[in-house]
Amino acid sequence: MGRLRQIPSRLKPVPPKVKPLPKVADSFYHSPEWRDLVRDIKRERGAFCVTCGSGKRIVGDHIVELKDGGAKLDQNNVQLLCHVCHQRKTARERAKRAVGQAG
């Protein structure tokens, strides 16, 4: 009996997935004005996530994002979120914005 030969594959290799660039925070979020505002809000409201109640890795988040016309230093436009809830909210807002641009 003859030897089996390997048949060359007609399939091309799958290209690697393209990863999005890491988010780079706007320099505004490193400003003394923003840091002071978030510190004051944490003192007044307590350093807890308004979504899940966690007290870990609490950050200030604009309710109406700056890209959507939200006020930068208005306490009424800032909520406290844990890192996980902030990431989820940011992803939802980006998706809404992307749908709005596509339509």
Kinemage of the C-alpha trace (Angstrom):
@kinemage 1
@onewidth
@group {chain A} dominant
@subgroup {mainchain}
@vectorlist {calphas} color= white
{ca met a 1} P 0.000 0.000 0.000
{ca gly a 2} L 1.246 3.470 -0.860
{ca arg a 3} L 2.050 6.225 1.538
{ca leu a 4} L -0.486 8.905 2.268
{ca arg a 5} L 0.589 12.342 1.281
{ca gln a 6} L -0.384 15.413 3.202
{ca ile a 7} L -2.803 17.481 1.168
{ca pro a 8} L -1.881 21.158 1.302
{ca ser a 9} L -4.442 23.218 3.154
{ca arg a 10} L -6.460 25.729 1.167
{ca leu a 11} L -7.437 27.561 4.318
{ca lys a 12} L -5.613 30.729 5.162
{ca pro a 13} L -4.484 31.340 8.735
{ca val a 14} L -6.883 33.383 10.841
{ca pro a 15} L -5.520 36.896 11.344
{ca pro a 16} L -4.976 37.949 14.954
{ca lys a 17} L -7.785 39.897 16.596
{ca val a 18} L -7.232 43.605 16.693
{ca lys a 19} L -7.336 44.907 20.230
{ca pro a 20} L -8.624 48.419 20.864
{ca leu a 21} L -6.094 50.910 22.112
{ca pro a 22} L -6.171 51.394 25.868
{ca lys a 23} L -8.260 54.316 27.049
{ca val a 24} L -6.157 57.318 27.930
{ca ala a 25} L -7.763 59.614 30.476
{ca asp a 26} L -8.163 63.237 29.441
{ca ser a 27} L -5.691 65.474 31.298
{ca phe a 28} L -8.685 67.209 32.919
{ca tyr a 29} L -9.151 64.140 35.144
{ca his a 30} L -5.683 64.703 36.591
{ca ser a 31} L -6.346 68.375 37.373
{ca pro a 32} L -6.462 69.658 40.957
{ca glu a 33} L -9.986 71.011 40.320
{ca trp a 34} L -11.378 67.583 39.375
{ca arg a 35} L -9.542 65.764 42.171
{ca asp a 36} L -10.757 68.310 44.743
{ca leu a 37} L -14.343 68.018 43.493
{ca val a 38} L -14.337 64.218 43.691
{ca arg a 39} L -12.708 64.311 47.138
{ca asp a 40} L -15.414 66.729 48.368
{ca ile a 41} L -18.198 64.580 46.889
{ca lys a 42} L -16.787 61.481 48.585
{ca arg a 43} L -16.774 63.316 51.917
{ca glu a 44} L -20.328 64.586 51.479
{ca arg a 45} L -21.984 61.501 49.998
{ca gly a 46} L -19.758 58.727 51.299
{ca ala a 47} L -17.289 56.810 49.156
{ca phe a 48} L -19.685 54.163 47.844
{ca cys a 49} L -20.794 53.140 44.364
{ca val a 50} L -24.292 54.483 43.621
{ca thr a 51} L -24.984 51.433 41.446
{ca cys a 52} L -23.857 48.433 43.505
{ca gly a 53} L -22.903 49.872 46.903
{ca ser a 54} L -19.266 48.745 46.760
{ca gly a 55} L -16.638 50.784 48.567
{ca lys a 56} L -13.728 49.542 46.455
{ca arg a 57} L -11.904 51.668 43.845
{ca ile a 58} L -14.441 54.508 43.858
{ca val a 59} L -14.133 57.071 41.064
{ca gly a 60} L -16.013 60.198 40.081
{ca asp a 61} L -18.057 59.779 36.911
{ca his a 62} L -19.863 62.365 34.831
{ca ile a 63} L -23.520 61.390 34.596
{ca val a 64} L -23.749 63.206 31.263
{ca glu a 65} L -20.337 62.643 29.709
{ca leu a 66} L -18.284 65.623 28.604
{ca lys a 67} L -18.398 64.365 25.008
{ca asp a 68} L -22.183 64.532 25.247
{ca gly a 69} L -22.244 68.085 26.627
{ca gly a 70} L -22.063 67.402 30.372
{ca ala a 71} L -20.805 70.076 32.762
{ca lys a 72} L -17.197 69.514 33.868
{ca leu a 73} L -17.255 70.658 37.480
{ca asp a 74} L -20.950 70.573 38.396
{ca gln a 75} L -21.511 68.358 41.458
{ca asn a 76} L -24.969 67.526 40.127
{ca asn a 77} L -23.343 65.948 37.059
{ca val a 78} L -20.961 63.742 39.045
{ca gln a 79} L -21.763 60.373 40.584
{ca leu a 80} L -19.524 57.955 42.436
{ca leu a 81} L -19.032 54.534 40.874
{ca cys a 82} L -16.769 51.590 41.601
{ca his a 83} L -14.290 50.744 38.872
{ca val a 84} L -16.379 47.820 37.561
{ca cys a 85} L -19.624 49.818 37.302
{ca his a 86} L -17.723 52.736 35.754
{ca gln a 87} L -16.287 50.467 33.048
{ca arg a 88} L -19.763 49.101 32.273
{ca lys a 89} L -21.346 52.548 32.129
{ca thr a 90} L -18.550 53.879 29.906
{ca ala a 91} L -18.932 50.928 27.518
{ca arg a 92} L -22.720 51.497 27.280
{ca glu a 93} L -22.251 55.200 26.583
{ca arg a 94} L -19.626 54.509 23.903
{ca ala a 95} L -21.943 51.984 22.245
{ca lys a 96} L -24.825 54.495 22.231
{ca arg a 97} L -22.555 57.127 20.715
{ca ala a 98} L -21.331 54.665 18.047
{ca val a 99} L -24.904 53.728 17.102
{ca gly a 100} L -25.805 57.417 16.862
{ca gln a 101} L -22.882 58.061 14.506
{ca ala a 102} L -23.690 55.067 12.314
{ca gly a 103} L -27.374 55.979 11.919
